[in-house]
Amino acid sequence: MKARTFLPCATVLLVLISGCFSYRELPVEYDYSYKGRFDKYNSYDFLIQGENAELLSTSGSTIYTAIESHMKFLGYKKKSNRPDLLLSFRVFVDSLNFRGYNQPKIEDWMAKKDRDLEYQRMKIGMKEGTLLIQIFDRKQKSSIWQGYATDYYGKVDFSDIRDVNNAVKSILNKYQFFADGFLEEQQKILSQ
């Protein structure tokens, strides 16, 4: 009997360990708005249009699912009617120059929330196969956060599910804000 319980446990452990080794965080950059209320959001939906709508039938569905998974992990609820956040993604197949901003780390900024800081623009050269994920505040009608690849990113193979998941995970690991009230809710569940 113990041999039977050992095998499934060993299999689960092996899968968990191999999952850790298959993830290789890619270097990414992100920009954010000093008007973002990152500790006040708790719902989201996708802003799907144009090319992204077409992408949902190919590699876009993998990107969409990976983003959904990350938002769920952070405690956000998907809500089609008046969500706090609207998420969008775009795949750039060609190289391009992109305007970003030189800013303090978002964790440092959140400690002070200095909304009067000046934006320091910078141009970023992005290679082909770049994924851009943007988060918009629906009420403000403006982008509050975007994560994207840098010069060092390298080409993402959008036909490879692991590559796509790795790219999404690498980008969204820079957006580390739990949904408003989520941690308190989890603490309440654990204390019961």
N, C-alpha and C positions, 0 to 999 in steps of 0.2 A: 504494500500500500504506500509506504513512504517513497519507494522508487517512482511510483506514478506521480505523486505530488511534486517530486523533485524535478522531473523532466519539464512539466509546464512552467514551473517557477524559473528554471534555468533558461528556458526558451524566452520567457518574458524579459528576464534580465539581459539576455543576449541582444534582443531587439532594442531594448532601451539603450544599451551601451553602443550598439552600432548606429543608432539614431544620433547619438551625440557626436560620434566620429564622422558621420557623413555631412555634418554642418560645418561649413568653413565661412566664417564671417568675412564679407567683402568690404573693402574700404568705401565708405559713402560719405556724403556731405549732406547737410540739411540747413535750411533757413527757416526762420519763424517771424511772426509778426509780434511786435511789442504790444499790440492790442489784444492778443490772444488771451482767453480766459481758460487756460488749460486745466485748471482744477474745478471747472464748473460744467463740463460737458458730460452727458451720459447716454446719448443716443446718436445714431448715425444712419446714413443710407448712401448709396452710390449715385454719383452724377454720371450717367452713362449717355454718351452722345458720339456721333460721328464715327471715327476710326475705332474707338473703344467698343462701340456696339458690335462692330464687325469682329473685333478681337475676341469677344465672348464666345464665338463659335470655334476658336482655335486656342492658342496659348493663353488668351485673355481669361478664359474660364479658370485656368490654373491660378493666374494672378488674382482674380476676383476671390476665389476660394481661400487662397493664402492670406489675403487682406482680411477677409471675414473671420478667419481663424484667429488672427492676431487681435482684432478688435474684441472678439468674444473673450479671449484670454484676459484682456484688460478690463473686462466687465461692461463693455458698451452693449447696448441693446439696439438691434437693427429695427428701425421704425420708418415706415414709408410716409407717414403723415407728420410733417413739421419736425424733422430730426434736428438735433443741435448741430451736427456736423454733416457735411457732404464730402464724400471721398471720390477722387478721380485718379486714374492712372493713364500713363501714355508710354508707349514704346517708341523709341527713336531708332530707326534702322540705320540711319546715316550719322556720321560725325557732325557735331555742331558746337558752336560757342553759345554758352548759356550764361545769363546774368544771375549771379548769386550775391550773397552778402557775407562780409566778415563780421561775425557777431560773437559775443561771449557764449560759452556753452549754455544751453537752455536751462540746465539745472542751476547754474550760477545766477542766471537772470531771474529765475523763478523765486530765488531766495529774497531778491530785492524788488522785483517787478517794476523796474524803472521804465515807465512807458514813454519817457521823453528822450531816450537814447537816439542818436543819429544812426541811420543806416549807412554802412560803408560798402558801396557796390564793388563787385569784382567780377571779372569775366572768367568763366570756367570752360575749358575745352573738354567736351564729352565725346567719348569714342562711340563707334557704332555698337548697337545692341544695348543701349542704355534704357533703363526703366526709371520713370519719374512718377512719384506718388505725391498727390497734393491733398491737403485737408482744408476745407473751407468752413468758416463759421456762417451758418445759414442766416442768422439774424443780422450780422454785420455785412453780409454779402461780399466777403473778401477772403482771400487765402490767408490762413494763419500758420501753416506749416507745409513744407515740401521737402522730401528726401529724394536724393538722386545720386547717380554714380559720379565718380571723379575721374580724372585722367588715368588713374592707376587701376581702375575698375576692371578693364578688359571686357571682352565681348561675352554677353550672356547668350547661351543657346536656348532660345525660346521654344524649341521643340523638345527640350529635355526638362521634364517635370522637376527633377532635383535642382537643376540650375535655376529655374524660375522660383521655386520655393526658397532657395538659398538667397536669391537676390531680394525677394520681398522681405524675408526675415531680416536680412542685413540692414535694409533701409528702415523698416519699422522698429527695429530694436533701438533706434534713435528717438522714437516717439514712445516715451515710457510713462505716460500719464494714465493712471487708472481712472475709470469712470467715476464721476462724482457719487459718493455714497457706497461704492462697491466694496471697499476694504472694510468699512463699518458693517456692512451686510454680511460679509464673510466672517468677520469676528463674532457677530451675533449667532450665526449658524454654528460655528465651532464651539461656542460657550454653552449651547443647549445640550 
